[in-house]
Amino acid sequence: MARYSYVARDASGNKREGFLEAENASAAVGVLRRQNLLPIQISLSGERRAAGKKGQVRRGRVNLSEMALFSRQVATMLEAGIPVVETVGDLAEETPNRFFAHVLREVQQTIRQGSNFSQALARFPKVFSEMYIALIRSGEESGNLVEVMKELSSELEDQLALRRKVKQAITYPLVILVFFVAVVFFVFLYLIPKFQTIFADFGAQLPALTLLILGISRTMVKFFPVFLVFFLVMLILLALYSRTREGRRNLDTVKLKLPIFGPLMHKVGLARFSRSLSTLLHGGVTITGALSIVSKTTGNTIIEDCIERVRLGVLKGELLGQEMKKHRVFPSMLVRMVSVGEETGRTDEMLNRVSKFYRDEVDATLNILASLLEPILIIGLGVIVGIVVLAIYLPIFKLAATMR
């Protein structure tokens, strides 16, 4: 349970502030709703608010967590009958992100000048994605903005949950890997060179294992600056190469072919594709428009290119399932579910089910990956340290035996 501070309005429209404990921000919203309070702002206790801070930040970023919370708050306030211009204004005053507060004030001002909500958001494409704006535009046109905002906030919360699971699964193995590398470099660059002068005074033939370890250490010490410069140059070149269309495509191809990690990234991409497409279709966006938007959300150019080719096929009059079947990147289960959805008129529902299936698959893969990587890295570190210790102590044992 986490402690949250909140700002809300009661039935009379008066502001109320306080603290509560909940598992997450969404649960905190539910607690306030049950108390007949309308949440305006919810943040972890201790976070500073933007209100009252002097000046504005015209550059910055809005993370996924802030966007999900903003969307949920907008849906809640609109459902309570508060006009969108007042909703945006209240949230601008309460958000702890000064840059986001500046953006929301600009959005509020644009709405006051006669623009609708989606047009005001479209002024900030780096904050509000094309999918976000398209869904809100669809909700405005259909008069169902509240339901669209609920669906959109659920979509963002699912993305956030998936991202957190991936991050949590790789954090501990990554820490062990960094520690592993640090220990190896410490041993070969600092510890073993200290023993070289000691072994030189022995005047005896050293064991083969000791000679091998000493040779590796001397090589690493001698060429370490070269290795370091080479590594940094390769990282820079790789970063520059990944920014090109061809480079990103080649790197994404390699990623999908990696053992264990390749299938994991593939499933993550399919989960994003299915969930985003389901949300857009449920929100009233056309299939071709939805495919155009979704192709930019998977995080992999190979999947993006296949989605774009599917879109072109749908434009020619083909069914979505038939076009997806032509590309191996879409598993047969996904294609079959989409085809069934087209036949029954429930494509968005079927895609949502597929998305849940792949999220469960990602969870299972991450759990297996974490359970395998941790012992492998620990055992590997123990083996290397053990070999080094043995190589250091063998000459000492040999000298002791000679002295006897």
NULOPA-466552 format. One record per residue (C-alpha): residue in three letters; chain; x, y, z. Coordinates in Angstrom, 2 decimals, always signed. Layout:
N
<pt Ala; A; <X; Y; Z>>,
...
END
This chain:
404
<pt Met; A; <+0.00; +0.00; +0.00>>,
<pt Ala; A; <+1.22; +3.48; -0.90>>,
<pt Arg; A; <+0.31; +6.81; +0.66>>,
<pt Tyr; A; <-1.25; +9.34; -1.73>>,
<pt Ser; A; <-2.13; +12.99; -1.33>>,
<pt Tyr; A; <-5.28; +14.11; -3.10>>,
<pt Val; A; <-7.28; +17.14; -4.12>>,
<pt Ala; A; <-10.97; +16.55; -4.82>>,
<pt Arg; A; <-14.33; +18.29; -5.05>>,
<pt Asp; A; <-17.30; +17.34; -2.89>>,
<pt Ala; A; <-20.96; +17.31; -3.95>>,
<pt Ser; A; <-21.15; +21.07; -3.37>>,
<pt Gly; A; <-18.18; +21.77; -5.61>>,
<pt Asn; A; <-15.84; +22.68; -2.73>>,
<pt Lys; A; <-12.21; +21.58; -2.85>>,
<pt Arg; A; <-11.01; +19.07; -0.28>>,
<pt Glu; A; <-7.44; +17.92; +0.30>>,
<pt Gly; A; <-6.05; +15.05; +2.30>>,
<pt Phe; A; <-4.18; +11.75; +2.32>>,
<pt Leu; A; <-5.20; +8.13; +1.79>>,
<pt Glu; A; <-3.60; +4.73; +1.35>>,
<pt Ala; A; <-4.17; +2.60; -1.77>>,
<pt Glu; A; <-2.38; +0.03; -3.91>>,
<pt Asn; A; <-2.13; +2.40; -6.89>>,
<pt Ala; A; <-3.51; +5.65; -8.28>>,
<pt Ser; A; <-6.53; +3.93; -9.87>>,
<pt Ala; A; <-7.44; +2.34; -6.54>>,
<pt Ala; A; <-7.09; +5.75; -4.88>>,
<pt Val; A; <-9.59; +7.18; -7.39>>,
<pt Gly; A; <-12.01; +4.39; -6.46>>,
<pt Val; A; <-11.66; +5.18; -2.74>>,
<pt Leu; A; <-12.51; +8.83; -3.35>>,
<pt Arg; A; <-15.46; +7.96; -5.60>>,
<pt Arg; A; <-16.91; +5.77; -2.86>>,
<pt Gln; A; <-16.70; +8.79; -0.55>>,
<pt Asn; A; <-18.70; +10.84; -3.09>>,
<pt Leu; A; <-15.62; +12.92; -3.88>>,
<pt Leu; A; <-14.54; +13.89; -7.40>>,
<pt Pro; A; <-10.75; +13.43; -7.76>>,
<pt Ile; A; <-8.88; +16.36; -9.30>>,
<pt Gln; A; <-5.29; +15.44; -8.49>>,
<pt Ile; A; <-3.68; +12.36; -6.94>>,
<pt Ser; A; <+0.04; +11.97; -6.31>>,
<pt Leu; A; <+2.35; +9.97; -4.10>>,
<pt Ser; A; <+2.74; +11.66; -0.74>>,
<pt Gly; A; <+5.75; +13.96; -0.75>>,
<pt Glu; A; <+5.60; +14.93; -4.41>>,
<pt Arg; A; <+5.78; +18.66; -4.99>>,
<pt Arg; A; <+3.04; +20.40; -6.89>>,
<pt Ala; A; <+3.45; +22.74; -9.77>>,
<pt Ala; A; <+0.96; +25.17; -8.27>>,
<pt Gly; A; <+2.62; +28.05; -6.53>>,
<pt Lys; A; <+5.95; +27.57; -8.33>>,
<pt Lys; A; <+7.21; +30.60; -10.09>>,
<pt Gly; A; <+7.84; +30.58; -13.80>>,
<pt Gln; A; <+6.96; +28.06; -16.47>>,
<pt Val; A; <+8.91; +25.25; -18.06>>,
<pt Arg; A; <+8.44; +25.28; -21.80>>,
<pt Arg; A; <+10.61; +22.22; -22.39>>,
<pt Gly; A; <+10.37; +18.86; -20.76>>,
<pt Arg; A; <+8.62; +15.54; -21.04>>,
<pt Val; A; <+5.51; +13.81; -19.78>>,
<pt Asn; A; <+5.99; +10.19; -18.82>>,
<pt Leu; A; <+3.49; +7.40; -19.35>>,
<pt Ser; A; <+2.48; +7.31; -15.69>>,
<pt Glu; A; <+1.54; +10.99; -15.71>>,
<pt Met; A; <-0.37; +10.61; -18.98>>,
<pt Ala; A; <-2.32; +7.61; -17.65>>,
<pt Leu; A; <-3.25; +9.46; -14.46>>,
<pt Phe; A; <-4.25; +12.58; -16.43>>,
<pt Ser; A; <-6.49; +10.52; -18.73>>,
<pt Arg; A; <-8.20; +8.79; -15.80>>,
<pt Gln; A; <-8.78; +12.12; -14.06>>,
<pt Val; A; <-10.23; +13.69; -17.23>>,
<pt Ala; A; <-12.60; +10.75; -17.68>>,
<pt Thr; A; <-13.75; +10.99; -14.05>>,
<pt Met; A; <-14.30; +14.76; -14.13>>,
<pt Leu; A; <-16.09; +14.73; -17.49>>,
<pt Glu; A; <-18.37; +11.95; -16.25>>,
<pt Ala; A; <-19.26; +14.18; -13.29>>,
<pt Gly; A; <-20.38; +16.90; -15.71>>,
<pt Ile; A; <-17.45; +19.31; -15.35>>,
<pt Pro; A; <-16.75; +21.11; -18.68>>,
<pt Val; A; <-13.56; +20.08; -20.42>>,
<pt Val; A; <-12.09; +23.59; -20.25>>,
<pt Glu; A; <-12.48; +23.65; -16.45>>,
<pt Thr; A; <-11.22; +20.07; -16.18>>,
<pt Val; A; <-8.01; +20.90; -18.02>>,
<pt Gly; A; <-7.57; +24.09; -15.98>>,
<pt Asp; A; <-7.95; +22.28; -12.64>>,
<pt Leu; A; <-5.49; +19.58; -13.64>>,
<pt Ala; A; <-3.01; +22.19; -14.87>>,
<pt Glu; A; <-3.00; +23.75; -11.40>>,
<pt Glu; A; <-2.52; +20.44; -9.62>>,
<pt Thr; A; <-0.01; +18.48; -11.72>>,
<pt Pro; A; <+3.50; +18.30; -10.17>>,
<pt Asn; A; <+5.10; +18.37; -13.65>>,
<pt Arg; A; <+5.72; +22.06; -14.45>>,
<pt Phe; A; <+6.14; +21.40; -18.17>>,
<pt Phe; A; <+2.89; +19.43; -18.30>>,
<pt Ala; A; <+1.18; +22.23; -16.38>>,
<pt His; A; <+2.35; +24.70; -19.03>>,
<pt Val; A; <+1.03; +22.43; -21.81>>,
<pt Leu; A; <-2.37; +22.07; -20.13>>,
<pt Arg; A; <-2.70; +25.82; -19.65>>,
<pt Glu; A; <-2.01; +26.27; -23.37>>,
<pt Val; A; <-4.60; +23.60; -24.16>>,
<pt Gln; A; <-7.13; +25.35; -21.92>>,
<pt Gln; A; <-6.45; +28.69; -23.62>>,
<pt Thr; A; <-6.87; +27.14; -27.08>>,
<pt Ile; A; <-10.22; +25.63; -26.08>>,
<pt Arg; A; <-11.39; +29.00; -24.78>>,
<pt Gln; A; <-10.54; +30.50; -28.17>>,
<pt Gly; A; <-13.03; +28.16; -29.85>>,
<pt Ser; A; <-11.11; +24.97; -30.63>>,
<pt Asn; A; <-12.31; +21.59; -29.51>>,
<pt Phe; A; <-10.37; +19.30; -27.16>>,
<pt Ser; A; <-8.63; +17.21; -29.84>>,
<pt Gln; A; <-7.56; +20.27; -31.83>>,
<pt Ala; A; <-6.06; +21.82; -28.71>>,
<pt Leu; A; <-4.16; +18.63; -27.88>>,
<pt Ala; A; <-2.89; +18.35; -31.47>>,
<pt Arg; A; <-0.78; +21.46; -30.87>>,
<pt Phe; A; <+1.53; +19.29; -28.76>>,
<pt Pro; A; <+2.30; +16.15; -30.79>>,
<pt Lys; A; <+5.36; +15.34; -28.64>>,
<pt Val; A; <+3.14; +15.09; -25.57>>,
<pt Phe; A; <-0.09; +13.64; -26.98>>,
<pt Ser; A; <+0.40; +10.80; -29.45>>,
<pt Glu; A; <-1.43; +10.43; -32.74>>,
<pt Met; A; <-3.41; +7.57; -31.23>>,
<pt Tyr; A; <-4.41; +9.71; -28.25>>,
<pt Ile; A; <-5.64; +12.56; -30.42>>,
<pt Ala; A; <-7.43; +10.24; -32.88>>,
<pt Leu; A; <-9.39; +8.58; -30.09>>,
<pt Ile; A; <-10.44; +11.88; -28.54>>,
<pt Arg; A; <-11.46; +13.21; -31.96>>,
<pt Ser; A; <-13.54; +10.08; -32.49>>,
<pt Gly; A; <-15.14; +10.50; -29.06>>,
<pt Glu; A; <-16.02; +14.11; -29.82>>,
<pt Glu; A; <-17.58; +13.21; -33.16>>,
<pt Ser; A; <-19.64; +10.38; -31.67>>,
<pt Gly; A; <-20.59; +12.29; -28.52>>,
<pt Asn; A; <-19.07; +9.53; -26.42>>,
<pt Leu; A; <-15.96; +11.30; -25.11>>,
<pt Val; A; <-16.31; +10.02; -21.54>>,
<pt Glu; A; <-16.31; +6.35; -22.57>>,
<pt Val; A; <-13.44; +6.96; -24.98>>,
<pt Met; A; <-11.39; +8.61; -22.22>>,
<pt Lys; A; <-12.08; +5.62; -19.95>>,
<pt Glu; A; <-10.93; +3.23; -22.65>>,
<pt Leu; A; <-7.88; +5.37; -23.37>>,
<pt Ser; A; <-6.87; +5.55; -19.71>>,
<pt Ser; A; <-7.23; +1.76; -19.43>>,
<pt Glu; A; <-5.01; +1.37; -22.49>>,
<pt Leu; A; <-2.32; +3.61; -21.00>>,
<pt Glu; A; <-2.52; +1.85; -17.63>>,
<pt Asp; A; <-2.07; -1.53; -19.37>>,
<pt Gln; A; <+0.98; -0.17; -21.22>>,
<pt Leu; A; <+2.39; +1.14; -17.95>>,
<pt Ala; A; <+1.83; -2.18; -16.19>>,
<pt Leu; A; <+3.53; -4.09; -19.03>>,
<pt Arg; A; <+6.50; -1.70; -19.02>>,
<pt Arg; A; <+6.90; -2.01; -15.26>>,
<pt Lys; A; <+6.84; -5.79; -15.41>>,
<pt Val; A; <+9.58; -5.82; -18.05>>,
<pt Lys; A; <+11.66; -3.34; -16.06>>,
<pt Gln; A; <+11.26; -5.24; -12.80>>,
<pt Ala; A; <+12.16; -8.54; -14.44>>,
<pt Ile; A; <+15.45; -7.30; -15.89>>,
<pt Thr; A; <+16.58; -4.97; -13.10>>,
<pt Tyr; A; <+17.95; -7.58; -10.70>>,
<pt Pro; A; <+19.78; -9.66; -13.36>>,
<pt Leu; A; <+21.20; -6.43; -14.78>>,
<pt Val; A; <+22.53; -5.40; -11.36>>,
<pt Ile; A; <+24.17; -8.82; -10.98>>,
<pt Leu; A; <+25.67; -8.53; -14.47>>,
<pt Val; A; <+27.14; -5.10; -13.70>>,
<pt Phe; A; <+28.56; -6.42; -10.43>>,
<pt Phe; A; <+29.92; -9.44; -12.31>>,
<pt Val; A; <+31.77; -7.25; -14.83>>,
<pt Ala; A; <+33.05; -4.93; -12.09>>,
<pt Val; A; <+34.48; -7.83; -10.09>>,
<pt Val; A; <+36.18; -9.33; -13.15>>,
<pt Phe; A; <+37.80; -6.02; -14.08>>,
<pt Phe; A; <+38.89; -5.41; -10.48>>,
<pt Val; A; <+40.50; -8.84; -10.25>>,
<pt Phe; A; <+42.32; -8.72; -13.61>>,
<pt Leu; A; <+43.27; -5.04; -13.64>>,
<pt Tyr; A; <+44.16; -4.48; -9.97>>,
<pt Leu; A; <+44.40; -7.64; -7.88>>,
<pt Ile; A; <+46.37; -10.02; -10.13>>,
<pt Pro; A; <+49.05; -7.44; -11.10>>,
<pt Lys; A; <+49.86; -7.16; -7.35>>,
<pt Phe; A; <+50.77; -10.85; -7.33>>,
<pt Gln; A; <+52.96; -10.70; -10.43>>,
<pt Thr; A; <+55.92; -9.19; -8.55>>,
<pt Ile; A; <+55.44; -11.75; -5.76>>,
<pt Phe; A; <+55.49; -14.65; -8.23>>,
<pt Ala; A; <+58.54; -13.19; -9.98>>,
<pt Asp; A; <+60.52; -13.56; -6.74>>,
<pt Phe; A; <+59.68; -17.24; -6.46>>,
<pt Gly; A; <+62.22; -18.17; -9.10>>,
<pt Ala; A; <+60.28; -21.36; -9.84>>,
<pt Gln; A; <+58.20; -22.58; -12.75>>,
<pt Leu; A; <+54.63; -21.41; -12.30>>,
<pt Pro; A; <+51.64; -23.70; -12.99>>,
<pt Ala; A; <+50.05; -23.43; -16.45>>,
<pt Leu; A; <+46.79; -22.05; -15.02>>,
<pt Thr; A; <+48.66; -19.29; -13.19>>,
<pt Leu; A; <+50.61; -18.38; -16.33>>,
<pt Leu; A; <+47.36; -18.20; -18.30>>,
<pt Ile; A; <+45.67; -15.92; -15.75>>,
<pt Leu; A; <+48.76; -13.69; -15.53>>,
<pt Gly; A; <+48.89; -13.46; -19.33>>,
<pt Ile; A; <+45.24; -12.43; -19.53>>,
<pt Ser; A; <+45.78; -9.84; -16.81>>,
<pt Arg; A; <+48.87; -8.35; -18.55>>,
<pt Thr; A; <+46.94; -8.15; -21.84>>,
<pt Met; A; <+43.96; -6.43; -20.21>>,
<pt Val; A; <+46.16; -3.92; -18.38>>,
<pt Lys; A; <+48.18; -3.14; -21.52>>,
<pt Phe; A; <+45.24; -2.78; -23.89>>,
<pt Phe; A; <+42.54; -1.56; -21.50>>,
<pt Pro; A; <+42.60; +2.06; -22.81>>,
<pt Val; A; <+42.35; +0.72; -26.38>>,
<pt Phe; A; <+39.46; -1.57; -25.45>>,
<pt Leu; A; <+37.68; +1.30; -23.68>>,
<pt Val; A; <+38.03; +3.71; -26.61>>,
<pt Phe; A; <+36.98; +0.98; -29.07>>,
<pt Phe; A; <+33.91; +0.17; -26.95>>,
<pt Leu; A; <+32.84; +3.83; -26.73>>,
<pt Val; A; <+33.35; +4.38; -30.47>>,
<pt Met; A; <+31.31; +1.27; -31.27>>,
<pt Leu; A; <+28.49; +2.48; -29.00>>,
<pt Ile; A; <+28.44; +5.87; -30.73>>,
<pt Leu; A; <+28.48; +4.32; -34.22>>,
<pt Leu; A; <+25.73; +1.88; -33.23>>,
<pt Ala; A; <+23.59; +4.74; -31.88>>,
<pt Leu; A; <+24.07; +6.72; -35.11>>,
<pt Tyr; A; <+23.36; +3.64; -37.24>>,
<pt Ser; A; <+20.17; +2.90; -35.28>>,
<pt Arg; A; <+18.82; +6.35; -36.19>>,
<pt Thr; A; <+18.81; +5.51; -39.90>>,
<pt Arg; A; <+15.84; +3.66; -41.40>>,
<pt Glu; A; <+18.00; +0.81; -42.71>>,
<pt Gly; A; <+19.98; +0.57; -39.48>>,
<pt Arg; A; <+16.90; +0.41; -37.29>>,
<pt Arg; A; <+15.36; -2.22; -39.55>>,
<pt Asn; A; <+18.49; -4.40; -39.46>>,
<pt Leu; A; <+18.83; -4.06; -35.69>>,
<pt Asp; A; <+15.15; -4.90; -35.17>>,
<pt Thr; A; <+15.60; -7.98; -37.37>>,
<pt Val; A; <+18.50; -9.10; -35.18>>,
<pt Lys; A; <+16.47; -8.44; -32.02>>,
<pt Leu; A; <+13.65; -10.72; -33.16>>,
<pt Lys; A; <+16.15; -13.51; -33.91>>,
<pt Leu; A; <+17.83; -13.42; -30.50>>,
<pt Pro; A; <+17.29; -16.55; -28.40>>,
<pt Ile; A; <+14.80; -16.06; -25.55>>,
<pt Phe; A; <+14.81; -12.26; -25.88>>,
<pt Gly; A; <+13.63; -12.32; -29.51>>,
<pt Pro; A; <+10.35; -14.14; -28.82>>,
<pt Leu; A; <+9.85; -11.96; -25.75>>,
<pt Met; A; <+10.14; -8.71; -27.75>>,
<pt His; A; <+7.90; -10.21; -30.43>>,
<pt Lys; A; <+5.19; -10.95; -27.87>>,
<pt Val; A; <+5.50; -7.46; -26.38>>,
<pt Gly; A; <+5.05; -5.96; -29.86>>,
<pt Leu; A; <+2.01; -8.15; -30.56>>,
<pt Ala; A; <+0.48; -7.25; -27.19>>,
<pt Arg; A; <+0.87; -3.54; -27.98>>,
<pt Phe; A; <-0.53; -4.01; -31.48>>,
<pt Ser; A; <-3.57; -5.97; -30.32>>,
<pt Arg; A; <-4.41; -3.68; -27.40>>,
<pt Ser; A; <-3.94; -0.44; -29.34>>,
<pt Leu; A; <-5.92; -1.66; -32.36>>,
<pt Ser; A; <-8.70; -2.89; -30.08>>,
<pt Thr; A; <-8.86; +0.48; -28.32>>,
<pt Leu; A; <-8.96; +2.44; -31.58>>,
<pt Leu; A; <-11.64; +0.25; -33.15>>,
<pt His; A; <-13.73; +0.35; -29.98>>,
<pt Gly; A; <-13.37; +4.14; -29.99>>,
<pt Gly; A; <-14.84; +4.40; -33.48>>,
<pt Val; A; <-11.68; +4.94; -35.54>>,
<pt Thr; A; <-11.79; +3.38; -39.02>>,
<pt Ile; A; <-9.81; +0.19; -39.57>>,
<pt Thr; A; <-7.39; +1.80; -42.04>>,
<pt Gly; A; <-6.90; +4.82; -39.81>>,
<pt Ala; A; <-6.37; +2.58; -36.79>>,
<pt Leu; A; <-3.78; +0.46; -38.62>>,
<pt Ser; A; <-1.91; +3.58; -39.71>>,
<pt Ile; A; <-1.70; +4.76; -36.10>>,
<pt Val; A; <-0.97; +1.35; -34.55>>,
<pt Ser; A; <+1.95; +0.71; -36.90>>,
<pt Lys; A; <+3.91; +3.35; -34.98>>,
<pt Thr; A; <+3.28; +1.89; -31.51>>,
<pt Thr; A; <+4.80; -1.60; -31.69>>,
<pt Gly; A; <+8.42; -0.50; -31.17>>,
<pt Asn; A; <+9.74; -2.72; -33.98>>,
<pt Thr; A; <+10.10; -1.66; -37.62>>,
<pt Ile; A; <+9.63; -5.23; -38.92>>,
<pt Ile; A; <+6.18; -5.45; -37.32>>,
<pt Glu; A; <+5.45; -1.85; -38.37>>,
<pt Asp; A; <+6.21; -2.61; -42.03>>,
<pt Cys; A; <+3.96; -5.68; -41.96>>,
<pt Ile; A; <+1.11; -3.65; -40.43>>,
<pt Glu; A; <+1.50; -1.02; -43.15>>,
<pt Arg; A; <+1.31; -3.69; -45.87>>,
<pt Val; A; <-1.81; -5.09; -44.19>>,
<pt Arg; A; <-3.32; -1.59; -44.23>>,
<pt Leu; A; <-2.67; -1.24; -47.95>>,
<pt Gly; A; <-4.36; -4.58; -48.54>>,
<pt Val; A; <-7.41; -3.53; -46.49>>,
<pt Leu; A; <-7.60; -0.33; -48.54>>,
<pt Lys; A; <-7.93; -2.52; -51.64>>,
<pt Gly; A; <-10.95; -4.26; -50.12>>,
<pt Glu; A; <-9.35; -7.32; -48.50>>,
<pt Leu; A; <-10.31; -8.55; -45.04>>,
<pt Leu; A; <-7.97; -7.79; -42.14>>,
<pt Gly; A; <-7.51; -11.45; -41.20>>,
<pt Gln; A; <-6.71; -12.47; -44.80>>,
<pt Glu; A; <-4.06; -9.78; -45.10>>,
<pt Met; A; <-2.47; -10.62; -41.75>>,
<pt Lys; A; <-2.25; -14.28; -42.78>>,
<pt Lys; A; <+0.21; -13.30; -45.53>>,
<pt His; A; <+2.85; -12.21; -43.01>>,
<pt Arg; A; <+4.68; -14.64; -40.74>>,
<pt Val; A; <+5.12; -11.98; -38.06>>,
<pt Phe; A; <+1.45; -12.49; -37.10>>,
<pt Pro; A; <+0.92; -15.88; -35.37>>,
<pt Ser; A; <-1.87; -18.14; -36.59>>,
<pt Met; A; <-3.75; -17.75; -33.29>>,
<pt Leu; A; <-3.87; -13.96; -33.70>>,
<pt Val; A; <-4.98; -14.27; -37.34>>,
<pt Arg; A; <-7.70; -16.76; -36.44>>,
<pt Met; A; <-9.05; -14.58; -33.63>>,
<pt Val; A; <-9.16; -11.54; -35.93>>,
<pt Ser; A; <-10.96; -13.54; -38.61>>,
<pt Val; A; <-13.54; -14.75; -36.09>>,
<pt Gly; A; <-13.97; -11.17; -34.91>>,
<pt Glu; A; <-14.63; -9.99; -38.47>>,
<pt Glu; A; <-17.21; -12.72; -39.00>>,
<pt Thr; A; <-19.05; -11.91; -35.77>>,
<pt Gly; A; <-18.59; -8.13; -35.84>>,
<pt Arg; A; <-16.53; -8.21; -32.60>>,
<pt Thr; A; <-13.02; -7.56; -33.88>>,
<pt Asp; A; <-12.18; -5.13; -31.06>>,
<pt Glu; A; <-13.27; -7.66; -28.43>>,
<pt Met; A; <-11.23; -10.47; -30.00>>,
<pt Leu; A; <-8.15; -8.24; -30.23>>,
<pt Asn; A; <-8.53; -7.34; -26.57>>,
<pt Arg; A; <-8.59; -11.05; -25.67>>,
<pt Val; A; <-5.48; -11.65; -27.75>>,
<pt Ser; A; <-3.76; -8.74; -26.04>>,
<pt Lys; A; <-4.47; -10.25; -22.61>>,
<pt Phe; A; <-3.16; -13.60; -23.81>>,
<pt Tyr; A; <+0.15; -12.10; -24.98>>,
<pt Arg; A; <+0.52; -10.06; -21.81>>,
<pt Asp; A; <+0.17; -13.29; -19.83>>,
<pt Glu; A; <+2.74; -14.89; -22.13>>,
<pt Val; A; <+5.13; -12.00; -21.51>>,
<pt Asp; A; <+4.63; -12.37; -17.74>>,
<pt Ala; A; <+5.41; -16.08; -17.90>>,
<pt Thr; A; <+8.48; -15.54; -20.09>>,
<pt Leu; A; <+9.80; -12.80; -17.81>>,
<pt Asn; A; <+9.40; -14.99; -14.74>>,
<pt Ile; A; <+11.25; -17.85; -16.40>>,
<pt Leu; A; <+13.95; -15.50; -17.68>>,
<pt Ala; A; <+14.51; -13.97; -14.26>>,
<pt Ser; A; <+14.66; -17.39; -12.58>>,
<pt Leu; A; <+17.27; -18.58; -15.11>>,
<pt Leu; A; <+19.49; -15.51; -15.43>>,
<pt Glu; A; <+20.05; -14.94; -11.73>>,
<pt Pro; A; <+21.60; -18.36; -10.90>>,
<pt Ile; A; <+23.54; -18.44; -14.20>>,
<pt Leu; A; <+25.19; -15.09; -13.48>>,
<pt Ile; A; <+25.89; -15.98; -9.85>>,
<pt Ile; A; <+27.40; -19.34; -10.81>>,
<pt Gly; A; <+29.44; -17.71; -13.58>>,
<pt Leu; A; <+30.82; -15.14; -11.16>>,
<pt Gly; A; <+31.66; -17.87; -8.66>>,
<pt Val; A; <+33.46; -19.95; -11.32>>,
<pt Ile; A; <+35.63; -17.04; -12.50>>,
<pt Val; A; <+36.52; -15.95; -8.98>>,
<pt Gly; A; <+37.24; -19.57; -8.05>>,
<pt Ile; A; <+39.58; -20.06; -11.03>>,
<pt Val; A; <+41.43; -16.83; -10.23>>,
<pt Val; A; <+41.83; -17.77; -6.55>>,
<pt Leu; A; <+43.07; -21.22; -7.53>>,
<pt Ala; A; <+45.57; -19.72; -10.00>>,
<pt Ile; A; <+46.90; -17.40; -7.30>>,
<pt Tyr; A; <+47.21; -20.03; -4.58>>,
<pt Leu; A; <+48.67; -22.88; -6.69>>,
<pt Pro; A; <+52.19; -21.30; -6.76>>,
<pt Ile; A; <+51.97; -20.67; -3.02>>,
<pt Phe; A; <+51.05; -24.30; -2.36>>,
<pt Lys; A; <+53.85; -25.42; -4.69>>,
<pt Leu; A; <+56.40; -23.21; -2.90>>,
<pt Ala; A; <+55.27; -24.50; +0.49>>,
<pt Ala; A; <+55.67; -28.11; -0.70>>,
<pt Thr; A; <+59.21; -27.33; -2.02>>,
<pt Met; A; <+60.24; -25.77; +1.28>>,
<pt Arg; A; <+59.22; -28.93; +3.13>>,
END
